[in-house]
Amino acid sequence: QRGCQISLQFKQHGKEVYQQLFERGFMIDWREPDVIRFAPVPLYNSFTEIWQFGQALKEVLNELSLKH
């Protein structure tokens, strides 16, 4: 009800997605075997920061789909 953690499960390339987002400065967490966790906390994160994360995630996924 009050939680804000989001978990994204990746069947492929999860570690690569994690690494690229982390290198872009996002504080995220990798959980074996295939989950990236992040927590957009309303008291600490602005709408713009959450939007930037979404855009970065989209860019990383697009880049990886072109590579593979």
ZICORGI-V108010 format. One record per pair of residues at least 12 apart in sequence whose C-alpha atoms are under 10 Angstrom apart, sorted by sequence separation. I is the first residue (numbers start at 1). J is the second residue. D is the distance in Angstrom with one decimal. If there is no record, write none. Layout:
BEGIN
I J D
I J D
END
This chain:
BEGIN
18 30 6.8
26 38 8.8
27 39 8.7
40 53 9.5
15 30 7.7
38 53 9.9
14 30 8.7
15 31 9.6
18 34 9.9
14 31 9.9
15 32 9.5
18 35 9.0
14 32 9.8
15 33 9.4
18 36 6.6
14 33 9.0
15 34 7.6
17 36 8.6
18 37 9.3
14 34 5.9
15 35 8.7
7 28 10.0
13 34 8.7
14 35 7.1
15 36 8.5
7 29 9.3
8 30 9.8
9 31 9.4
11 33 9.3
12 34 8.1
14 36 7.4
7 30 9.6
8 31 10.0
10 33 9.1
11 34 6.6
26 49 9.6
7 31 9.3
9 33 9.0
10 34 5.4
11 35 8.9
9 34 5.6
10 35 6.2
8 34 8.3
9 35 4.5
10 36 7.9
26 52 9.7
7 34 9.9
8 35 5.5
9 36 6.5
26 53 7.4
7 35 6.3
8 36 5.2
9 37 8.8
25 53 9.7
6 35 9.9
7 36 5.7
8 37 6.3
24 53 9.5
6 36 8.3
7 37 4.4
8 38 8.5
26 56 9.4
6 37 5.6
7 38 6.6
5 37 6.8
6 38 5.4
7 39 8.7
21 53 8.3
24 56 8.1
5 38 5.7
6 39 5.9
4 38 8.5
5 39 4.2
6 40 8.0
4 39 5.5
5 40 6.9
21 56 7.1
3 39 8.6
4 40 6.1
5 41 8.2
20 56 9.1
21 57 7.0
3 40 9.7
4 41 6.1
20 57 9.0
3 41 8.7
4 42 8.4
21 59 9.8
18 57 9.4
21 60 7.5
17 57 7.7
20 60 6.9
19 60 9.9
20 61 9.8
18 60 9.4
17 60 6.4
16 60 8.8
17 61 7.1
16 61 9.5
17 63 9.8
14 61 9.8
17 64 8.0
13 61 9.1
16 64 8.2
13 64 7.9
13 65 9.6
13 68 9.5
END
